[in-house]
Amino acid sequence: MSNIILETRNLTKIYNLEQENEFEALHGIDFKAEAGEFICVMGPSGSGKTTFINNISTVDFPTKGQVLIDGAEIRSMSANEIGRFRSRNLGFVFQEFNLLNTHTLYENIAMPLALARTGKQEMNRRVEAVAKKMKIESILHKYPRECSGGQRQRGAICRALIMNPKIIIADEPTGNLDRANSNEFLEMIDGLNREQKVTVIMVTHDPLVASYSSRLVYIKDGVIEQSLDRGQMDRKEYFEKITEINASESRGFLR
Protein backbone atom coordinates (compact mmCIF):
# COMPACT_ATOMS: atom_id res chain seq x y z
CA MET A 1 0.00 0.00 0.00
CA SER A 2 1.40 3.39 -1.00
CA ASN A 3 2.20 6.01 1.62
CA ILE A 4 1.75 9.43 0.01
CA ILE A 5 3.67 12.09 1.92
CA LEU A 6 3.08 14.95 -0.54
CA GLU A 7 0.40 15.51 -3.16
CA THR A 8 -0.70 18.33 -5.43
CA ARG A 9 -4.09 18.48 -7.12
CA ASN A 10 -4.58 20.87 -10.03
CA LEU A 11 -1.69 23.01 -8.76
CA THR A 12 -1.93 26.31 -10.62
CA LYS A 13 0.15 29.43 -10.08
CA ILE A 14 -0.75 32.71 -11.75
CA TYR A 15 1.34 35.84 -11.30
CA ASN A 16 -0.16 39.34 -11.67
CA LEU A 17 -3.67 37.90 -11.58
CA GLU A 18 -6.24 39.88 -13.57
CA GLN A 19 -3.64 42.36 -14.78
CA GLU A 20 -2.44 43.03 -18.32
CA ASN A 21 0.78 41.11 -17.71
CA GLU A 22 -0.93 38.10 -16.09
CA PHE A 23 1.24 34.98 -16.41
CA GLU A 24 0.34 31.40 -15.58
CA ALA A 25 3.55 29.71 -14.43
CA LEU A 26 2.07 26.32 -13.42
CA HIS A 27 -0.82 24.71 -15.26
CA GLY A 28 -2.89 22.34 -13.13
CA ILE A 29 -0.15 19.98 -11.96
CA ASP A 30 -1.14 16.68 -10.32
CA PHE A 31 1.79 15.13 -8.45
CA LYS A 32 2.38 12.55 -5.73
CA ALA A 33 5.48 11.70 -3.72
CA GLU A 34 5.66 8.62 -1.52
CA ALA A 35 7.39 8.66 1.84
CA GLY A 36 11.04 7.74 1.40
CA GLU A 37 11.33 8.77 -2.24
CA PHE A 38 14.26 10.78 -3.56
CA ILE A 39 12.87 12.92 -6.38
CA CYS A 40 14.87 15.28 -8.58
CA VAL A 41 13.08 18.06 -10.45
CA MET A 42 14.67 19.22 -13.69
CA GLY A 43 13.69 21.49 -16.55
CA PRO A 44 14.95 24.37 -18.67
CA SER A 45 15.30 27.88 -17.31
CA GLY A 46 11.87 29.46 -16.90
CA SER A 47 10.09 26.10 -17.00
CA GLY A 48 8.40 26.56 -13.63
CA LYS A 49 10.52 24.18 -11.53
CA THR A 50 11.42 26.80 -8.90
CA THR A 51 7.80 27.96 -8.75
CA PHE A 52 6.78 24.34 -8.30
CA ILE A 53 9.26 23.67 -5.49
CA ASN A 54 8.24 26.91 -3.74
CA ASN A 55 4.56 26.02 -3.90
CA ILE A 56 4.96 22.50 -2.56
CA SER A 57 7.16 23.71 0.31
CA THR A 58 4.94 26.54 1.68
CA VAL A 59 7.43 29.21 0.54
CA ASP A 60 4.70 30.34 -1.85
CA PHE A 61 1.06 29.37 -2.30
CA PRO A 62 -0.92 28.27 -5.36
CA THR A 63 -3.52 30.44 -7.02
CA LYS A 64 -5.72 27.39 -7.52
CA GLY A 65 -5.55 23.76 -6.50
CA GLN A 66 -4.35 21.94 -3.41
CA VAL A 67 -1.06 21.05 -1.75
CA LEU A 68 -1.30 18.29 0.84
CA ILE A 69 1.66 17.37 3.03
CA ASP A 70 1.16 14.25 5.10
CA GLY A 71 -2.58 14.68 4.52
CA ALA A 72 -2.72 18.32 5.69
CA GLU A 73 -4.03 20.89 3.20
CA ILE A 74 -1.73 23.89 3.40
CA ARG A 75 -4.10 26.56 2.09
CA SER A 76 -6.58 25.84 4.88
CA MET A 77 -4.06 26.79 7.59
CA SER A 78 -3.46 30.17 9.21
CA ALA A 79 -0.05 31.84 8.90
CA ASN A 80 0.92 30.72 12.43
CA GLU A 81 -0.20 27.16 11.75
CA ILE A 82 1.80 27.07 8.53
CA GLY A 83 4.91 28.32 10.35
CA ARG A 84 4.64 25.59 12.97
CA PHE A 85 3.85 22.96 10.37
CA ARG A 86 6.84 24.00 8.23
CA SER A 87 9.29 23.87 11.14
CA ARG A 88 8.10 20.41 12.21
CA ASN A 89 7.80 18.73 8.82
CA LEU A 90 10.13 20.41 6.32
CA GLY A 91 13.88 20.91 6.16
CA PHE A 92 15.45 23.27 3.61
CA VAL A 93 18.88 23.20 1.95
CA PHE A 94 19.72 26.08 -0.40
CA GLN A 95 22.45 26.87 -2.93
CA GLU A 96 23.56 29.88 -0.87
CA PHE A 97 23.55 27.89 2.42
CA ASN A 98 21.69 30.81 4.11
CA LEU A 99 23.75 30.58 7.29
CA LEU A 100 24.02 33.69 9.46
CA ASN A 101 27.63 34.89 9.52
CA THR A 102 27.11 36.58 12.91
CA HIS A 103 26.34 33.19 14.49
CA THR A 104 28.49 30.11 15.01
CA LEU A 105 27.65 26.84 13.28
CA TYR A 106 26.20 25.62 16.57
CA GLU A 107 23.92 28.66 16.81
CA ASN A 108 22.85 28.34 13.17
CA ILE A 109 22.01 24.66 13.58
CA ALA A 110 20.22 25.22 16.89
CA MET A 111 18.10 28.13 15.66
CA PRO A 112 14.98 26.07 14.78
CA LEU A 113 15.17 24.45 18.23
CA ALA A 114 15.51 27.84 19.90
CA LEU A 115 12.45 29.10 18.03
CA ALA A 116 10.58 26.02 19.23
CA ARG A 117 11.70 26.84 22.81
CA THR A 118 13.56 23.57 23.23
CA GLY A 119 15.39 23.17 26.55
CA LYS A 120 19.15 23.75 26.62
CA GLN A 121 20.06 20.16 27.50
CA GLU A 122 17.92 18.70 24.74
CA MET A 123 19.21 21.33 22.33
CA ASN A 124 22.82 20.40 23.07
CA ARG A 125 22.07 16.70 22.68
CA ARG A 126 20.39 17.10 19.30
CA VAL A 127 22.92 19.54 17.86
CA GLU A 128 25.83 17.34 18.91
CA ALA A 129 24.13 14.22 17.51
CA VAL A 130 23.41 15.70 14.09
CA ALA A 131 26.82 17.40 13.91
CA LYS A 132 28.53 14.08 14.65
CA LYS A 133 26.50 12.45 11.89
CA MET A 134 27.70 15.13 9.45
CA LYS A 135 31.26 15.05 10.87
CA ILE A 136 31.44 18.70 11.92
CA GLU A 137 31.26 18.29 15.71
CA SER A 138 34.82 19.67 16.07
CA ILE A 139 34.01 22.99 14.32
CA LEU A 140 30.67 23.92 15.90
CA HIS A 141 32.34 26.93 17.55
CA LYS A 142 33.42 28.37 14.20
CA TYR A 143 31.59 31.03 12.21
CA PRO A 144 30.51 30.26 8.62
CA ARG A 145 33.13 32.64 7.18
CA GLU A 146 35.81 30.51 8.87
CA CYS A 147 34.56 27.31 7.21
CA SER A 148 35.01 25.80 3.76
CA GLY A 149 32.12 25.52 1.33
CA GLY A 150 31.74 21.85 2.14
CA GLN A 151 31.69 22.54 5.88
CA ARG A 152 29.08 25.28 5.45
CA GLN A 153 26.92 22.92 3.41
CA ARG A 154 27.22 20.28 6.16
CA GLY A 155 26.09 22.93 8.65
CA ALA A 156 23.13 23.75 6.42
CA ILE A 157 22.20 20.06 6.26
CA CYS A 158 22.42 19.81 10.05
CA ARG A 159 20.06 22.78 10.39
CA ALA A 160 17.67 21.14 7.91
CA LEU A 161 17.71 17.88 9.89
CA ILE A 162 17.58 19.24 13.43
CA MET A 163 13.77 19.07 13.71
CA ASN A 164 13.67 15.55 12.24
CA PRO A 165 11.67 16.65 9.17
CA LYS A 166 9.64 14.28 7.05
CA ILE A 167 10.72 16.01 3.83
CA ILE A 168 13.94 17.76 2.80
CA ILE A 169 13.51 20.41 0.11
CA ALA A 170 16.77 21.21 -1.70
CA ASP A 171 17.03 23.93 -4.38
CA GLU A 172 20.23 23.61 -6.44
CA PRO A 173 22.16 22.63 -3.28
CA THR A 174 25.39 21.77 -5.14
CA GLY A 175 25.46 24.99 -7.20
CA ASN A 176 28.21 26.61 -5.10
CA LEU A 177 30.23 23.45 -4.46
CA ASP A 178 33.16 22.01 -6.40
CA ARG A 179 32.81 18.49 -7.77
CA ALA A 180 34.47 16.80 -4.76
CA ASN A 181 32.26 18.58 -2.21
CA SER A 182 29.23 18.11 -4.47
CA ASN A 183 29.78 14.35 -4.58
CA GLU A 184 30.29 14.24 -0.83
CA PHE A 185 27.05 16.17 -0.26
CA LEU A 186 25.11 13.85 -2.57
CA GLU A 187 26.46 10.76 -0.80
CA MET A 188 25.27 12.24 2.52
CA ILE A 189 21.79 13.05 1.19
CA ASP A 190 21.58 9.64 -0.47
CA GLY A 191 22.55 7.99 2.81
CA LEU A 192 19.92 9.93 4.77
CA ASN A 193 17.30 8.95 2.23
CA ARG A 194 18.20 5.25 2.25
CA GLU A 195 18.98 4.78 5.94
CA GLN A 196 16.47 7.12 7.60
CA LYS A 197 13.82 7.08 4.84
CA VAL A 198 13.73 10.89 4.73
CA THR A 199 11.86 12.05 1.62
CA VAL A 200 14.04 14.28 -0.57
CA ILE A 201 12.77 16.62 -3.30
CA MET A 202 15.64 18.37 -5.05
CA VAL A 203 15.82 20.87 -7.92
CA THR A 204 18.91 20.52 -10.10
CA HIS A 205 20.12 21.22 -13.64
CA ASP A 206 22.88 18.59 -13.45
CA PRO A 207 22.13 15.04 -14.74
CA LEU A 208 24.90 13.65 -12.51
CA VAL A 209 23.18 15.10 -9.43
CA ALA A 210 19.83 13.78 -10.64
CA SER A 211 21.31 10.28 -11.04
CA TYR A 212 21.31 9.92 -7.24
CA SER A 213 17.52 10.11 -7.15
CA SER A 214 14.94 7.35 -7.35
CA ARG A 215 12.71 9.35 -9.71
CA LEU A 216 13.14 12.21 -12.14
CA VAL A 217 10.37 14.74 -12.75
CA TYR A 218 10.94 16.92 -15.82
CA ILE A 219 8.99 20.20 -15.91
CA LYS A 220 8.58 22.24 -19.06
CA ASP A 221 6.27 25.18 -19.76
CA GLY A 222 4.58 24.83 -16.38
CA VAL A 223 3.60 21.16 -16.65
CA ILE A 224 5.24 17.85 -15.79
CA GLU A 225 6.26 16.71 -19.25
CA GLN A 226 8.08 13.51 -18.28
CA SER A 227 8.64 11.31 -15.25
CA LEU A 228 11.34 8.65 -15.09
CA ASP A 229 11.59 5.97 -12.39
CA ARG A 230 15.05 4.59 -11.75
CA GLY A 231 13.67 1.15 -10.93
CA GLN A 232 16.41 -1.49 -11.28
CA MET A 233 18.75 0.70 -13.33
CA ASP A 234 22.24 1.24 -11.95
CA ARG A 235 23.40 4.84 -11.59
CA LYS A 236 25.32 4.85 -14.88
CA GLU A 237 22.31 3.65 -16.91
CA TYR A 238 19.97 6.02 -15.08
CA PHE A 239 22.37 8.92 -15.69
CA GLU A 240 22.41 8.10 -19.41
CA LYS A 241 18.59 8.08 -19.55
CA ILE A 242 18.45 11.47 -17.78
CA THR A 243 21.04 12.86 -20.18
CA GLU A 244 18.96 11.62 -23.13
CA ILE A 245 15.87 13.41 -21.80
CA ASN A 246 17.78 16.66 -21.39
CA ALA A 247 19.41 16.35 -24.80
CA SER A 248 16.08 15.60 -26.45
CA GLU A 249 14.48 18.65 -24.83
CA SER A 250 17.41 20.83 -25.89
CA ARG A 251 17.09 19.66 -29.49
CA GLY A 252 13.37 20.42 -29.40
CA PHE A 253 14.10 23.91 -28.11
CA LEU A 254 16.63 24.57 -30.87
CA ARG A 255 14.37 23.44 -33.70
KAURVEN-V165811 format. One record per residue. N is the residue number from 1. SS is DSSP state (h for helix, s for strand, l for the rest). PHI is phi as a letter, one per 40 degrees, with the letter a starting at -180 (999 if undefined). PSI is psi in radians with two decimals (999 if undefined). Layout:
n-><N N>
ss-><SS SS>
phi-><PHI PHI>
psi-><PSI PSI>
This chain:
n-><1 2 3 4 5 6 7 8 9 10 11 12 13 14 15 16 17 18 19 20 21 22 23 24 25 26 27 28 29 30 31 32 33 34 35 36 37 38 39 40 41 42 43 44 45 46 47 48 49 50 51 52 53 54 55 56 57 58 59 60 61 62 63 64 65 66 67 68 69 70 71 72 73 74 75 76 77 78 79 80 81 82 83 84 85 86 87 88 89 90 91 92 93 94 95 96 97 98 99 100 101 102 103 104 105 106 107 108 109 110 111 112 113 114 115 116 117 118 119 120 121 122 123 124 125 126 127 128 129 130 131 132 133 134 135 136 137 138 139 140 141 142 143 144 145 146 147 148 149 150 151 152 153 154 155 156 157 158 159 160 161 162 163 164 165 166 167 168 169 170 171 172 173 174 175 176 177 178 179 180 181 182 183 184 185 186 187 188 189 190 191 192 193 194 195 196 197 198 199 200 201 202 203 204 205 206 207 208 209 210 211 212 213 214 215 216 217 218 219 220 221 222 223 224 225 226 227 228 229 230 231 232 233 234 235 236 237 238 239 240 241 242 243 244 245 246 247 248 249 250 251 252 253 254 255>
ss-><l l l s s s s s s s s s s s s l l l l l l l s s s s s s s s s s s s l l l s s s s s l l l l l l h h h h h h h h l l l l l l l s s s s s s l l s s h h h l l h h h h h h h h h h h s s s s s l l l l l l l l l s h h h h h h h h h h h l l l l h h h h h h h h h h h h h h l l l h h h l l l s h h h l l h h h h h h h h h h h h h l l l l l s s s s s l l l l l l l h h h h h h h h h h h h h h h h h h l l s s s s s l l l h h h h l l l l s s s s s s l l s s s s s s s l l l l l h h h h h h h h h h h h h h h h h h h h l>
phi-><999 c b c c a a b b f c b b b c f d g b c c d a c c b b f c b a b b c d g c b b b b b i c d g c h c c d c c c c c b g c b b c c a g b b b b f g c c c c c c c d c c c d c c c c c b b b b b b c c g f c c c c b c d d c c c c d c c c c c f c c d c c c d c c c c c c c c c c g b c c b c c c c d c c b c d c c c c c c c c d c c c c c f c c b b b b b f c b c b b c c c c c c c c c c c c c c c c c c b f c c b b b c a b b d c c c c c c c a b b b b a f g b c c a b b c c f c c c c c c c d c c c c c c c c c c c c c c c c>
psi-><2.31 2.69 1.56 2.10 -0.47 2.39 2.44 2.49 2.02 0.71 2.03 2.28 2.12 2.18 2.58 0.85 2.31 0.48 2.95 -0.59 0.52 2.38 2.16 1.89 -0.56 2.37 1.46 0.90 2.24 2.22 2.48 2.43 2.26 2.65 2.30 -0.04 2.71 1.81 2.27 2.36 2.15 2.94 2.78 2.88 2.32 0.17 -0.39 0.07 -0.68 -0.69 -0.73 -0.86 -0.61 -0.66 -0.51 -0.13 0.20 0.14 -0.62 3.03 2.48 2.68 -0.69 2.77 -3.06 2.58 2.08 2.18 2.05 0.68 -0.17 2.28 2.02 -0.71 -0.25 -0.08 2.71 2.95 -0.74 -0.71 -0.69 -0.74 -0.80 -0.74 -0.77 -0.80 -0.50 -0.37 -0.37 2.43 2.45 2.37 2.17 2.83 -0.65 0.11 -0.73 0.68 2.54 2.10 -0.29 0.00 2.57 2.95 -0.72 -0.83 -0.66 -0.78 -0.68 -0.19 -0.80 -0.60 -0.68 -0.73 -0.51 0.08 0.73 2.47 2.66 -0.76 -0.78 -0.66 -0.84 -0.77 -0.79 -0.70 -0.79 -0.65 -0.81 -0.58 -0.65 -0.70 -0.65 0.07 0.73 0.33 -0.44 -0.14 0.33 -0.42 -0.16 2.73 2.69 -0.66 -0.31 0.02 2.74 2.94 -0.74 -0.70 -0.68 -0.69 -0.65 -0.70 -0.71 -0.65 -0.73 -0.78 -0.67 -0.52 -0.22 -0.47 0.22 1.01 2.73 -0.48 2.35 2.19 2.12 2.14 1.82 0.90 -0.30 0.08 -0.53 0.26 2.55 3.02 -0.70 -0.84 -0.57 -0.81 -0.69 -0.75 -0.80 -0.66 -0.66 -0.82 -0.73 -0.72 -0.74 -0.71 -0.80 -0.74 -0.66 -0.01 0.52 2.27 2.31 2.26 2.00 2.28 2.34 2.78 -0.03 2.01 -0.55 -0.73 -0.79 -0.43 -0.17 -0.22 2.97 -0.24 2.43 2.32 2.09 2.04 2.35 2.32 0.68 0.19 2.75 1.88 -0.63 2.67 2.30 2.06 2.39 -0.68 -2.20 0.09 2.47 3.01 -0.65 -0.82 -0.73 -0.76 -0.76 -0.68 -0.73 -0.75 -0.69 -0.75 -0.80 -0.71 -0.71 -0.74 -0.64 -0.71 -0.70 -0.64 -0.61 -0.29 999>
